[in-house]
Amino acid sequence: MPVTVTLLRSGLVNINLQDEQLAKLLCEDPRPILLNFTANLIRECLSSNPPVATQGQFVYSIEIFNQLAQQGKSNEEYVNPIKYISFNVTDRLT
């Protein structure tokens, strides 16, 4: 995952296209390893200093996480990767 973050940061990989591809894969086959990779990628991109991406740039992946949670195909760890980020960013600001 650090390599992917570096590629996103450098602009060699387009964040929006990466989000679309991850969402498509998650929709087709929500394997735990892919859920874990995507959640960690989002967390890393949003919590790095400076952030590599905004929450809006992962809109498709986040939507798929929400859909999987509603279908009972995801556990709490992957339900909302943004919840973790919001908590940690708030902690850093105070």
N, C-alpha and C positions, 0 to 999 in steps of 0.2 A: 503494500500500500504506500510506503514512502516514495517509491518511484512514481506512482500515479500522481501523488500530490505534487511532486516536483515537475512532472510533465504538465499538469494543469496550471501550476504557478508560472511556468515559463511560456505558456500559451501554445506549446507544441500540440497539446490536446485541448480541444474546445470543451469547456465545462458543460455547455448546454447539450452538445452531442453526447458527451459521456453520460449525462443524466438520462437522456432518452434511451440510450443503449442499455444502461443498467435497469431502468424501469421495464423495458421490454423483456429482458432476461428474467427479472423477478416475476413478471406477470406470467411468463411461460413456464418457469420452473423455479419456484421459491425455495431453493436449497439453503440449508442453514449456513453453509460457507459463503454463499453469495449474499445472504441477508447480513451476515457479520461483516463482510468486506464493505458493502454499501453503507451500512450504519457507521462503521469506523471511518470510512472516507468522508462522509458528510460531517461527522464530528471533527475530524482533523482539519478539513477545509474551513469550517466555520470558526473554529476555536484558535487557529494559529494566529500569530501576531506578526504582520497584519493578516487578516483573513484572506484566504485564497479565493473564496466565493461567498456569495450571499445565500440566504435561505431560498430566495426566489429562483436561484439558478439550479436548485435541486427539486423543483416543484413536482416533477413526474415521479421521481423515486419516493419522495415523501408521500405522495398520493397513493402509490402502490403499497407502502408500509401501512397506511391507514386502511386501505381496502383489505389487505391480508389480515389485519387485526380484526376487522368486522366479520370476516369469514372464518375466524378462529384458526387461521393458518400461520399465525405468528405468535411468538411468546412475548412477554412484557419487555424483554431486552431490546426488541426491535420495533415495538409499537410506535415509538416516537423518538427518533434519534435527536430531535430538536430539543426535547425536554431536558436532556443532559447538557446540551450546549447552553441553553438559557440559564441554567443554574450556575454553571461554571463561569460564564461571562459576567454574570451579576456579582459573583464572589470576587472576581478580579477587580471590578470597578469600585468595590467598597473597601 
